[in-house]
Amino acid sequence: MSAQSSSPLPFLKEVASELVDAPFLLPDGDGRRRPEAPPAFPREFLSACVPLVAEDNPNLSPCSRVSDTDSLGSKNSSSDLDLPFSDECSLKAPRTVRTADSWNHGRCKDTSSIPSHSTTDDPSFCPPDKAAMSQSAYYLADKVKLSRALATTLEHFHSVRSEALVADLVRNARDKSPVWKELYNKHGIFVDRRKVEGAAAGVVRGSIDLSLESLSVRDIMSIVWSSSQASYNNMAEYSSRLCTWKEGWPATCAFYLSFYGQFGFPGRDFVMAASLKDLGPDHAATIIESISHPELDRVPSVMLRGRVRAWAPIGGYEARRLPDGRIRLTAVWSFDLKSAVCPDFILRQLQVKSVLHLQNLGAIFAKADR
């Protein structure tokens, strides 16, 4: 047997090429075609195969290690996204995410350049970097496949649950009864809250009046709907759309939202369903509620580690035109932080901070109104 025929290189190239072509390593299209239980191969073998295949296929390149400085984490720690196999080589990196300016306003119709994630770890997935995640195109893209069961859940929220919630939201936004106690009144933002029996946090309400010349009520609600809350809320750490059931007016989706830890308490995160509603001439709202669904409760490629899963029974924004021509934007929130000990003075500060981002939204609207 010659030295050339005894070399393992041709054999490894052949096997590695077969592995690359296999559906469990290189999903078709947007990566949604993955079996639930792919065959297990030693990572050392797969890592060794990558440079061999790359010699013959320049389109395949291993991903670089994801460092703490390139990942999303809290301000006071270096914790990373709970991304599967982020420190391993990947056989295929997702294509570059386009910038927000190259996308039409509203839902991203073409998500071919956005990596699609599943709830199961996939060794071929290479996470995008922090810069990609900050783009609105990435935020709006679906990360979870809309299964029949998940579609049924979101359809019920869209058709039934959201109708009751938006009525409750409007009542809270308009209520002038003395049960509301003022917490804050500065810089054009008024914040108050009312107690709710059986709920320690009660309901917090913040409002701001906006003088806008060209933007309509629907315009500003569209901006709120299509923007990551982390882009305008200083308390928000990270936010991402999970899946979309319907886009337009009305619209419904599920999304993930995490907040930085405050006052020594660890960060909280939420999985929520949201609907965008047109309530009549110069009147619109976005209604939000925490949901629990096995396909959304844990999505390792999107959700952050080390966060306490909190619960929000109601939240959202109401925008309406006032008789003097201004637009009043009101935020209403109620949340359970899942903390056995949280003094009321800390809770009050958290509630005030939770709606102060209205000032940032006002600045965004004013810039868009020019």
Buried (B, 14 or more C-beta within 10 A) or exposed (E): EEEEEEEEEEEBBEBBBEBBEBEBBBBEEBBEEBEEEBEEBEEEEBBEBBEBBBEEEEEBBBBEEBEEEBBBBBEEEEBBBBBBBBEBBBBBBBEEBBEBEEBEEEBBEEBEBBBBBBBBEBBBBBBBBBEBBBBBBBBBBBBBBBEEEBEEBBEEBBEEBBBEBBEBBBEBBEBEEEEBEEBBEEEEBBBBBBEBEEEEBBBBBBBBBBEBEEBBBBBBBBBBBBBBBBBBBEBBBBBBBBBBBBBEEBBBBBBBBBBBBBEEBEBBBBBBBBBBBBBEEBBBBBBBBBBEBEBBEEBBBBBBEBBBBBBBBBBBBBBBBEEEEBBBBBBBBBBBBEBEEBEEEBBBBBBBBBBBBBBEBBEBBBEEBE
